[in-house]
């Protein structure tokens, strides 16, 4: 009997996760003397409170997609990406080029890597379509998502940058942990090098497997530069773009005195805006292209508040702390790092925000690590690895990539699940043997 089950959409997945967390919160955190019906409504109130707590972050995510997409439509970037894409003359080259490009971009900054990998995959798909080159386009697109597998151990990691700040919220417990102890530590560098080698091998093997030719139409020319007729060409984009990029450069010049703390999502969006305005030159042309790019942000606009609602339930009901405390009580110094890695990966399914997850899970993990005598910098990295590895199975952060490449989550998950297993083994081995 053919049931013909349809793979759920990313929105349906968000709703299903919301229901699961709600039921868990009611079942596990129900006070002994509380009324079940009354408490059920109270938990719904937690969901409502959390629903609007990440509006700033939601706007940041919309901007990074829209501004990155718009930049990709500019003439110089479009030309450069076309040149890069034209060097991919077979499937292996297309897959490896996209994967390594996304990893490099993600290590620099997660938002940049996310957009860069998606756009590069799209351009390679367009080039292959025009020139009748057979490529496994879903695999190429999945490779463009690999930046989200390295970001938290890179220059834009939420937990690693937060603990490097003076007077951060855990300063009384662990003090200030500078980036040379986390991001630039030999442990993290060896982990990332090993991961990149293993992913490269995986990409090459997958690219050599037989695949069914994937037909996708690119007639919409998503990244074709729009021609403005009868409106004139202003030069205000050049002026404003240069001004913004000068301010961006000033932040880099202060690295020696103030560190890398400026590398956050707002900085990336500001830089994308500056580069976009400079690339177009004309404000008129930039705004018209911006309108087209906004259409691709619909899924993020509607879905992220639901994930914020999940975070609200887990935070205000005490569910997350309760689960974390239970994990601590069941582990010792030998097993705690690996269990922390597992728990960070699991919680990321329900709270796909590195910063939001660290704010809740971080205090529990750090306090337990202090008591057990485990190296704090390494435990911060353990959390980071767990938070990023399950991105390969959690389709929320793939929304920009799916929008740009024109694919569905089902078409890339069969490949990202392999990336997940590869990375899970690499991270797990390093955590098990290298953290104590």
N, C-alpha and C positions, 0 to 999 in steps of 0.2 A: 504494500500500500504506500503510495507516494503522498506524504503529508505536505510537501512543497512549502516547508517552513521558510519564512522570510527573515533575513538577518535584520535585527532591530536598527533603527536609525540612532544617531548619536544623541538626539533629544530623548528618544524612548529609553536609552540606556541611562541618561541622567535621571529620568523619572523613576526608573526601576531602582536605581541606587538610593534615591531619596526615600522610597518606600521601605527598602531594607533597613536603612539607618533609623528611620522613624520607629519601626517595629522593634528593632534591637534596643533602642533607647527606652521605649516604654517597658519592655520586658525586663531589662537588666537594671535600670536605674530607678524603678518604681519604689518609692519609700514604703516602709512596712505599714505605716498608718494612713497611707494615702488612698483615695478613691480612684479606681482604675479609669473610669470615664473622665473624671476631673483632671487626672494627671495626663491622660491622652491629649486633652485640649491644651494643657500647659506646654507639652512638648511641641504641639503645633505652633504655639506662641514663640517657642525658641526658633522654630523654622522661619517664622515670619520676621523675627528680629534679625536673624542672620541674613535673610534674603537681600537686605539692602546695605549690608556692612562692607561689601567689596565693590561699591560703585566706582570708586577711583581706579581700582585695579581693572575692572571691566572696561572702563574707558581707555585705559592704557593698552589693553589687549586689542581693542578695536583700532586704536591709532596705529599700533605697530603693524597690523595687517594692512590697513588702508594706506598709510604713508609708504610702507615697503612696496606694496603693489604699485602705487603711483610712481615711485622712483623707477621701478622696473619698466614702466611704459615710456620713460624718457628716451630720447634718441641716443645719447651716448651709452647708457646702460644697456639699452636694447641691442645696440651694435656690438658692444663688448660680449654680452651673453650669447649672441648669435655666433660670434667668432669662437667662443669657448665651446659651444654646443657642436659646431661644425667639425671639431677635432674628434668627436665620438663617432667612429665609423663602424662600430660593431656593438653588440650587446654588452660584452664585458667592459669595454671602455666606457660606455654610457653609465653602467651601474657603478663602477669604481670611481669614476669622475664625480658623479653626483654624491655618492656616499662620503668620499673623502672631503669634498667641498663642504657638505653639510656638517661634518664632524669638526672641521677647522673653524667654520663660522660659529657653531654652537659652543666651542671651547672659548672663543673670544667673547661672545655674548649670546645668550639663549634666544633672544628675540631676533637678532640679526641672522643667526644660523637657521632658525625656523623659516624665515621668509626667503633667505638665500637658497636653501635647499629646495624649497617648493618651486621657486621661479626657475632655478637651473633645471630641475626635472621637467618642467613645462617646456622650456626652450629646447631641450634635447628631444622631447616628444614631437614638437613641431618640426624640428629639423629632420628627424627620422621619417616623419610622415611625408614631408615634401620630397625627400630623396629616396623613398621606398626602401629604407633600411629597416630590417626586422629587429625590433627590440622588445624586451619584456617590459612594457611601459609601467604596469603596476609595481614591478620590482624596482624600476628606476625611481618611481615616486616614493616607494617605501624607503629607499636609500636616502632620499631627500629629507627624511624625518629623523635621521640618526643624530642630528645636533642635540635633540632632546634626551639622548642617552649619555651625553658627556657634560652637559651644561653645569650641573651642580658641583662638579669637581673642577670647573673652569673659572674664568675671570669674573663671572656674574653670579656665582653661587649665593643663594639667599642666606644660608646659615653661616658660611665661611666669611662673608663680608660683614654680616651683622655682628658677629663676635669680635671682629677686628675694630669695631667702633669703641670709642671711649664711652663709658657709662651706659653700655647696652643693658638690656633688661636682665641678663644673667651675670652681669659683672661681679656682683657680690658673691656669687657661687664659684665661678671659674676664672674671674679676672678678664683681662683683655688678651685674646688669642690672635696674634698677628698672622697675616697671610703667608709668611714664610714658614709657619708651622703647619699650615693646612694646604692651601692651593699650590704653593711652591715647594712643599716638602718632598723629600725623595720618595716617601711612601706613595703619595698621590701621583707623582710623575711616573713611577714604575707601574702603578695600577692603570693609568691612562695609556701608557705605551703598550702594555700587554693587551689591553682592550682593543686598541686600534689595530694591532697585528691580527688578533683573532677575528675581528669584524672584517678586516680586509680579506682574510682567507675565506670567511663565510660568504662574502659578497662575490668573490671570484667563483667559488664552487656553485653557488646559486645561479650565477650568470651563464654557466656552461650547461646547465640542465636544459633539456628540451622543454619548450613552452608553446602554448597555443598563441598564435599571432593575435594581438589585441588591437582591434580597430577602434579608433577614436577620432572624431572629426575636430579639426582645429580651425574651421572656417571663421570662427568668431574673432580670431586674431586678438586674443586677450591683451597682448602686449604691443600692439601696433600703435605707433604714435598718431594721435589725432591731428588733423589739419584744420586750422581755424581759418574760415573764409570770411572776409569782409569785416573783421573785428580789429584788425591792426595787431601789431606785436609790441607789447610794452616791454620795458627792460627792468621792471621793478623786481622781478624774480632774482635777477643777478645781484642786485643791491642787498635785498633782504637775506638771500642765501649766504652771501659772503659774510654779512654781519653775524648770522647765527653760527657759521663755521669758525669764525674768529673766537667766539665765546667758547665753542667746543674745544678749540686748540688751547685756550687758556687753562682749561681744566687739566689737560694732559701735561702742560708745563708745570703744574703744581704737584705732580705725582710724588716727587722727591720729598716734599714737606708734608703733604696731606694724605698720601697713599691712594689706593685705587677705589676708595669708597664711593666715588662719583659715578662709577660704572653701574648704573641702575637702569630701570626701564624708562624713566623720564629722560635720562641722558640719551639713550638710544633713539627714542622718538624725536627728540630735539635735533639730533644729528641727521636722522632720516629726512626731517622737514627741510633742514638746511641744504642737504645734498639734492633733494628733489627740486627745490626752488632754483638752485644753481643749474641743475641739469636741464630744466625746461627754459629758464631765462624769463619767460613770460608768465605773469600771474594768471592771465586769461587761460592759457593752455594748461597750466597746472591745475586750476580749479575744475576745468572740464574733465580732465583725466581723473581727478579726485572723485568726481561724481560717479564715474564708472566703477572705481575701486570700492566705493562704499557698499555696493551691492553684495560683495563677498563677505561682509562682516555680519550678516544677518544671524547666523548660527551662534556666534559668540555673544551677540547682543541679547539673545533670548535665553541661552543656556547657562551662562555663567552665574546669574542670580540664583539659579536652582542649586548649583554647587555651593554657593555661598550659604544657602539655606541648610544644606547638609552640614557644613562647617558650624553653623549656628546650633543645630541640634547636638552635635558631638561636643561642642564647647560648653553650652549652658546646661545641658543635662548631666555633664560630668562623665559621659560615656567614654571619651577618649582617655581621660586621666585614669578612669577605673580600669580600662583594658591595659593601659601602660603599667599601672601599679601591679596588676595581676602578673604581667610578664616579668616584672622585676622580682616579685616574690617567688617565682618558679625557676629562677636562673641564678647562676653564680658567676664569678669572674671569668670562667672559661667559656661559658655559653652565652653570657649576656650580649657581647658584640654581635654574634650571629643572629640572635633573637631580635635585637634592635634593628638590624638590617632587614629581617623578614617583616617586622611590624611596620617599618617606614614604607616598605614597598606596598604592603597591604593597605595602609591608611591612605596612601596616595591615590588609590582608586576612588575613594570617597571625598578626599580633599585635595584636588589636583592643583595645589598652590604651595610651592616650596616654602615661601615666607609664612603663610598662614599655618601650615603644618608644623614648622619649626617653633612658632610662637606657643603652640599648645603642647607638642610632644617634647620639645627641646628641654624644658625645665625638668621633666621626669627623667629623661635619659642622662642629663648632665649630673643631677643629684645622685643617681644610682652609680654612675661611673666614678664620681668622687669617692663615694663610700667604699667601692670595690677596688680602688687604686688603679683604675684603668686610665691609660693616657687620654686626656681630654681632646687634644687636637685630632687624634685618630678616631675617636668616637663621633666627633662632629662630621668627619668624612664618611664614617659608616652610615650615619643618617643620610648624608648627601647621596651616597650610592644607592641606598634603598629608595629614596624619593625619586631618583631619576630612572631607575631600571624599569619600573612598572609603567612608565610613560609609553613603552612599546605595546602595552596591552590596553591602556586607557586612551580611547580615541579622542578625548576632548581637545588635547593640544594639537591633534592632527587636523582640526577644522580648517585652519588657514591653508594647509597643504591640500586638503581635499577640495577646497573652494578653487584654488589656483590650478590644480592639475585636472579637475573635472572628474575625479574618481570617487568611489564610495569607500566607507571604512572597511567593508567586507573584502574589497579587492586588494587592500594593502596589509590587512591584519595577518594573513597567512604568511607573510614575509616578516613583518615586525615581530611576530611571535617567535620566530627563529632567532632574530636579533636579541630578543628578551632572554631566551635560553642561553645563548652564547655569553651575554653580559652577566647573567645571573651566576653562571659557573665561575667566570673570572672574578667578579666581585666577592662571591662566596668564599673562594679559595684564599684570597688575600685577607679577607676579614677573619677567617678561621685561623689562619697560620700567622698573620701579621699584626693582630691587635690583641693586646693583653694589658 
